[in-house]
Amino acid sequence: MTLQHGDKMYEAQWACDLIVDPEFRKLGTGKKLFEAGIGRDRITLGNNPSPNAEALMLKSGFNPINSGRLMVFPIDPVQIVSWAIPKKYSFAVLPVSKIIKPYFSYKKNKLNRSEKDFEICSWKEAAELLIHRQQKNKDIHILHDGNFLKWRASGFQNYFPEVSALRTNSGSFALFSCFKPYFNIYEWYCANLNDFKSMFSELFNIASNEKALTVQIVSNNDKERQLLSAIGFIRSRNNEKIIYYSKTIRFTGSDYFYFTLYDTDLNL
């Protein structure tokens, strides 16, 4: 995997799940595996580690870096309500969901547009737009070149689906797939407000037809957050938490990590 910052390229890897068999815990096995991983000659990245994992990683020399914010739209609020309500009050999930569902149905229906200024296509047909857009990105980001897209967007047997796309003649695009109960918009760009409304109207309709409960997307700047909030998306409680480890590379407090939903092993 390649990490790009401006014109500079770095070999990188994600520190994902590390699980030690219960029989071999408290013997230093996990620590040795972890040290072997970060000892490789590349930048090691972490995304939203658990509190215990984060404490261990920060102690081991990882550093935090600013990043985007996950935002969600509840096609059916039952899932996000279940996140917010403590388990002992789970009996309230369905009643609360029924109370707030009309609001999100209203936001979705208000966005519906009869005209369609885009086409549904494969990720391969939208790849040129995506790569062209990313060439303008000066933030720290995972390089989404042909090799990355072939790995991440092609799907894998019956485990995760191939990514589909919408595109317009003006250069707008969205890459998406349904990974129930989630409908994931992995990467997106809208050149103008008309494209934004048209594309998200169709994305909401596709998500509904796929029986998804929750649409997920990442906003990477204030403009994106404002646009998404206006059509009913809810901001998650915290920004995406990205941490990194490198013996030689140091990013500054003003650097920003441009994060998308398929940069790491999320939804694999």
C-alpha positions as CSV (number, residue, x, y, z in Angstrom):
1,M,0.0,0.0,0.0
2,T,1.3,3.5,-0.8
3,L,0.8,6.6,1.3
4,Q,1.0,9.9,-0.6
5,H,1.7,13.3,0.8
6,G,2.0,16.0,-1.8
7,D,4.6,14.7,-4.3
8,K,6.1,12.2,-1.8
9,M,5.3,8.5,-1.7
10,Y,5.8,6.1,1.2
11,E,5.3,2.4,1.7
12,A,2.7,1.9,4.3
13,Q,0.6,-0.8,6.1
14,W,-2.4,-0.9,8.4
15,A,-2.2,-2.3,11.9
16,C,-5.5,-4.1,12.0
17,D,-6.7,-6.9,14.3
18,L,-4.1,-8.6,16.5
19,I,-5.5,-11.6,18.4
20,V,-3.6,-14.1,20.5
21,D,-5.1,-17.5,21.3
22,P,-6.2,-17.5,25.0
23,E,-3.8,-20.3,25.7
24,F,-0.8,-18.2,24.8
25,R,-1.8,-14.9,26.3
26,K,0.3,-13.1,29.0
27,L,3.5,-14.6,27.6
28,G,4.5,-11.6,25.5
29,T,3.3,-13.1,22.3
30,G,1.2,-10.2,21.2
31,K,4.0,-7.7,22.0
32,K,6.5,-9.7,19.9
33,L,4.0,-9.9,16.9
34,F,3.3,-6.2,17.2
35,E,7.0,-5.2,17.4
36,A,7.7,-7.4,14.4
37,G,5.0,-5.6,12.5
38,I,6.0,-2.0,13.2
39,G,9.6,-3.0,12.7
40,R,9.1,-3.2,9.0
41,D,10.5,-0.4,6.9
42,R,7.2,1.4,6.2
43,I,4.8,3.7,7.9
44,T,2.3,1.8,10.1
45,L,-1.2,3.2,10.3
46,G,-4.1,2.5,12.8
47,N,-7.7,3.5,12.4
48,N,-10.1,3.8,15.4
49,P,-8.2,1.5,17.8
50,S,-9.9,0.3,20.9
51,P,-9.0,2.2,24.1
52,N,-6.6,-0.5,25.2
53,A,-5.0,-0.9,21.8
54,E,-4.6,2.9,21.4
55,A,-2.9,3.1,24.8
56,L,-0.5,0.4,23.8
57,M,0.2,2.0,20.4
58,L,0.7,5.5,21.7
59,K,3.1,4.0,24.3
60,S,4.9,2.3,21.4
61,G,5.6,5.5,19.6
62,F,2.5,6.0,17.4
63,N,1.2,9.6,16.9
64,P,-2.3,10.9,16.2
65,I,-3.2,12.9,13.1
66,N,-6.3,14.9,12.2
67,S,-8.8,13.2,9.8
68,G,-12.4,13.1,8.6
69,R,-15.7,12.3,10.3
70,L,-18.0,9.4,9.7
71,M,-21.6,10.5,8.9
72,V,-24.6,8.3,8.7
73,F,-28.1,8.5,7.3
74,P,-30.7,6.1,8.8
75,I,-32.9,4.6,6.1
76,D,-34.4,2.7,9.1
77,P,-33.4,4.4,12.4
78,V,-33.6,1.2,14.4
79,Q,-29.8,0.6,14.0
80,I,-28.5,4.0,15.1
81,V,-31.1,4.1,17.9
82,S,-29.8,0.8,19.2
83,W,-26.3,2.4,19.3
84,A,-27.5,5.3,21.4
85,I,-29.7,3.5,23.9
86,P,-28.1,1.4,26.7
87,K,-28.8,-2.3,26.5
88,K,-30.9,-2.3,29.6
89,Y,-33.3,0.1,27.9
90,S,-33.4,-1.9,24.6
91,F,-37.2,-2.2,24.9
92,A,-37.3,1.5,23.8
93,V,-35.4,1.0,20.5
94,L,-38.4,0.2,18.3
95,P,-40.8,2.9,19.8
96,V,-38.1,5.6,19.5
97,S,-37.2,4.4,15.9
98,K,-40.9,4.7,14.9
99,I,-41.1,8.3,16.3
100,I,-38.1,9.6,14.4
101,K,-38.4,7.6,11.2
102,P,-40.9,10.1,9.5
103,Y,-38.2,12.9,9.8
104,F,-35.6,10.9,7.9
105,S,-38.2,9.7,5.4
106,Y,-39.2,13.4,4.8
107,K,-35.5,14.3,4.2
108,K,-35.1,11.4,1.8
109,N,-38.3,12.1,-0.1
110,K,-37.5,15.8,-0.3
111,L,-34.3,15.0,-2.1
112,N,-36.0,12.8,-4.7
113,R,-35.5,14.2,-8.2
114,S,-37.1,13.1,-11.4
115,E,-34.2,14.1,-13.6
116,K,-31.1,12.0,-13.6
117,D,-27.9,13.8,-14.5
118,F,-25.6,10.8,-14.0
119,E,-25.2,7.2,-15.1
120,I,-24.7,4.1,-13.0
121,C,-21.5,2.3,-14.1
122,S,-18.8,-0.1,-12.9
123,W,-16.0,1.2,-10.7
124,K,-13.6,0.6,-13.7
125,E,-15.6,3.1,-15.8
126,A,-15.3,5.7,-13.0
127,A,-11.7,5.0,-12.1
128,E,-10.3,7.7,-14.4
129,L,-12.4,10.4,-12.7
130,L,-11.4,9.1,-9.2
131,I,-7.7,9.0,-10.1
132,H,-7.8,12.5,-11.7
133,R,-9.5,13.9,-8.7
134,Q,-7.0,12.3,-6.3
135,Q,-4.1,13.8,-8.2
136,K,-5.2,17.2,-6.9
137,N,-5.3,16.0,-3.3
138,K,-2.4,17.5,-1.3
139,D,-3.4,16.0,2.0
140,I,-2.0,12.8,3.3
141,H,-3.9,9.9,1.7
142,I,-3.8,6.3,0.5
143,L,-3.0,6.2,-3.2
144,H,-6.0,4.9,-5.0
145,D,-4.3,3.8,-8.2
146,G,-5.3,0.9,-10.5
147,N,-3.8,-1.7,-8.3
148,F,-5.5,-0.4,-5.2
149,L,-8.9,-0.3,-6.9
150,K,-8.5,-3.7,-8.4
151,W,-7.9,-5.1,-4.9
152,R,-10.4,-3.0,-3.0
153,A,-13.3,-2.6,-5.4
154,S,-13.4,-6.0,-7.2
155,G,-15.2,-7.8,-4.5
156,F,-14.3,-11.2,-3.0
157,Q,-16.3,-14.3,-3.7
158,N,-19.4,-14.1,-1.6
159,Y,-17.9,-12.2,1.3
160,F,-18.0,-8.6,0.2
161,P,-19.6,-7.2,-3.0
162,E,-18.0,-5.5,-6.0
163,V,-18.1,-1.8,-5.8
164,S,-20.5,0.1,-8.2
165,A,-20.3,3.7,-9.3
166,L,-22.2,6.8,-10.4
167,R,-20.6,9.4,-12.6
168,T,-21.5,12.6,-14.4
169,N,-20.0,14.4,-17.4
170,S,-18.9,17.2,-15.1
171,G,-16.6,14.9,-13.2
172,S,-18.7,14.0,-10.2
173,F,-18.7,10.4,-9.0
174,A,-19.5,8.1,-6.1
175,L,-18.3,4.6,-5.4
176,F,-20.6,2.5,-3.3
177,S,-21.8,-1.0,-2.3
178,C,-24.3,-2.6,0.1
179,F,-22.7,-4.5,2.9
180,K,-25.8,-5.2,5.0
181,P,-26.9,-3.6,7.2
182,Y,-24.8,-0.8,5.8
183,F,-24.8,1.0,2.5
184,N,-21.3,2.4,2.1
185,I,-20.4,5.3,0.0
186,Y,-16.7,4.7,-0.2
187,E,-15.4,7.7,-2.1
188,W,-17.2,10.6,-3.6
189,Y,-16.9,14.0,-5.2
190,C,-19.6,16.4,-6.5
191,A,-18.6,19.3,-8.9
192,N,-21.8,21.3,-8.1
193,L,-24.9,21.3,-6.0
194,N,-27.1,19.9,-8.8
195,D,-24.9,16.9,-9.1
196,F,-24.9,16.5,-5.3
197,K,-28.7,16.4,-5.1
198,S,-29.1,14.2,-8.1
199,M,-26.5,11.7,-7.0
200,F,-27.6,11.4,-3.4
201,S,-31.2,11.1,-4.4
202,E,-30.3,8.0,-6.4
203,L,-27.9,6.7,-3.7
204,F,-30.7,6.8,-1.1
205,N,-33.0,5.0,-3.5
206,I,-30.5,2.3,-4.2
207,A,-29.9,1.9,-0.4
208,S,-33.6,1.5,0.2
209,N,-34.0,-1.0,-2.6
210,E,-31.1,-3.0,-1.1
211,K,-32.9,-3.1,2.3
212,A,-29.9,-1.4,4.0
213,L,-30.5,0.2,7.4
214,T,-27.8,2.8,7.5
215,V,-25.9,4.8,4.8
216,Q,-22.3,5.5,5.8
217,I,-20.0,8.1,4.4
218,V,-16.9,10.1,5.4
219,S,-16.8,13.9,5.2
220,N,-13.3,15.3,4.9
221,N,-13.9,19.1,5.2
222,D,-16.5,21.6,6.5
223,K,-18.2,22.0,3.1
224,E,-18.8,18.3,2.8
225,R,-20.2,18.1,6.4
226,Q,-22.5,21.0,5.7
227,L,-23.9,19.5,2.5
228,L,-24.4,16.1,4.1
229,S,-26.0,17.6,7.2
230,A,-28.5,19.6,5.1
231,I,-29.9,16.4,3.5
232,G,-30.2,14.5,6.8
233,F,-26.8,12.9,7.6
234,I,-25.9,12.7,11.3
235,R,-22.3,13.3,12.4
236,S,-20.7,10.6,14.4
237,R,-19.6,11.6,17.9
238,N,-15.9,11.8,17.1
239,N,-13.6,12.4,14.1
240,E,-12.0,9.3,12.5
241,K,-9.0,8.5,14.7
242,I,-5.9,7.9,12.6
243,I,-2.6,7.1,14.3
244,Y,0.7,6.4,12.6
245,Y,4.2,5.0,13.4
246,S,7.4,5.7,11.7
247,K,11.0,5.9,12.8
248,T,11.9,8.6,10.2
249,I,8.7,10.4,9.0
250,R,7.0,13.0,11.2
251,F,3.8,14.8,10.1
252,T,3.0,18.1,11.7
253,G,-0.1,19.1,13.7
254,S,-1.5,21.0,10.6
255,D,-1.2,17.9,8.3
256,Y,-4.5,16.1,7.5
257,F,-5.2,12.5,6.7
258,Y,-7.9,12.2,3.9
259,F,-9.7,9.1,4.9
260,T,-12.2,7.0,2.9
261,L,-14.3,4.0,3.9
262,Y,-12.1,1.5,2.0
263,D,-8.7,2.7,2.9
264,T,-8.3,0.1,5.7
265,D,-9.9,-3.3,6.3
266,L,-13.3,-1.8,7.2
267,N,-16.1,-3.9,5.8
268,L,-13.8,-6.6,4.4
